[in-house]
Amino acid sequence: MPLPLGTAQISYPYLLLITFIIMPVKNESKEYMKLFAGKGDGNYLYKPLRYEELHPGSIGFFDEDNIWNEITDVSDPKRLQEGGFTPLRRTLKDLYLDGAEWITRSAESLSEQSYRGKAGGSGAAGAVPVEASGELKYKTGSKGKAALVADGLVKIEKYTHPFMPAIQKWVEENANKLVDECGESAREHGLVAVQAVWVTDSCAITMSSGSDRDIDTAVDVGATGFGKIGGGAAFIEKLESEGWTAYKSDAGSKGRVVSYNGLKFRPRRKTKWFSSNPFREVSITETISFGPRSTIMRPVLDDEGNIIEFELVKRVVNSENQYEFHKVPKQEEPENHETAEGEGFPVEVNEVELEGASEEDIEAERQYQEEEKQKREQEMVKEWEEFLKETETMNQQLREGTSST
């Protein structure tokens, strides 16, 4: 069954207008996303998708035309199995939020805004914005402009933190399959694991760029000049008649996704090296076919007793028939004889990042990673202490054996 999701309802439909100085962008979808970038509400979609196409748990990529291509859905174990993917090893957590208002804001300064009041309106140009019956007009020379009106309630559905560890582990396990499914698109565009979506029943979008281009429509302006929009579906239809692009929910759909965030990664096939000493990963403890383990990661401490790093050491017998530890030297890199990437090569995952996440989300993920790191360090220290104690016992037995003879 699908994994549980937390749902947060945002109590006000609204108009959101963002203005940035940008270079011309041919792709309108990318330009729109750039205009809204850095607002903490995910990556905004110029063409809002149906919830069923893009939702928490979706794995896919946006192609060169910014069209979403879903590959699978980690929230649906049955679909993973049918697609030949492994299930998640860790259950994604759910998060229930209190009601929150999606705050309207703009990157413009007041000097860059112009207001125009209808008959009876009390707004003065450059002063307090017009009242409810007025028009709000934005005109900012050569800057790009974009506006979004979401009608009805806006819902947030998201998996709470930690999100990255579970997804990253799954991606590593399924990297070969993912590359087989999407080929070059994986490296060129990167794959996205969706963590959160912002969903509304219907919305209207407009965007302009270049000089003397306005976003001008009748709105209900509050004290800040960025008013909350009312009027239901009829208002969306009015905006559509004024040239805005409207997106409405299909029958049976959970709504339109106006923005999303998630984990972005780039799986690619490893390069093959021809060398007698190929690279290999070394685990924390290494076992051999016969006898006790011989190597372990030893903590390296500074003068104050803080852990600086861990180094790989090997337990060996010295000339006095006692065990001691020798640092295992780092293997030299092989000669740079490299072949091109190709089919049959193992896949690695790199350039993992949180995409469209707010600073709060990034900080929460960072804190979790730090906590996990500290927990793992404590485990490694404990393993080292047990290994050291075991070695001391072995040395004692060797000494007793020597003295008895």
Buried (B, 14 or more C-beta within 10 A) or exposed (E): EBBBBBBBEBEBBBBBBBBBEBEEBEEBBEBBBBBBEEBEBBBBBBBBBBBBBBBBBBBBBBEEEBEBBBBBBBBBBEBBEEBEBEEBEEEBBBBEEEEEEBBBEBBBEEEBBBBBBEEEBEBEEEEEBBBEBBBBBBBBEEBBBBBBBBBBBBBBBBBBBBBBBBBBBBBBBBBBBBBEBBEEBBBEBBBBBBBBBBBBBBBBBBBBBEEEBEBBBBBBBBEEBBBBBEBEEEBBBBBBEEEBBBBBBEEEBBBBBBBBBBBBBBBBBEEBBEBEEEEEEEEBBBEEEEEEBBBBBBBEEEEEEEBEEBBBBBBEEEEEEBBEBEEBEEEEEBEEEEEEBEEEBEBEBEEBEBBBBBEEBBEBBEEBBEEEEEEEBEEBBEBBEEBBEBBEEBBEEBEEEEEEE
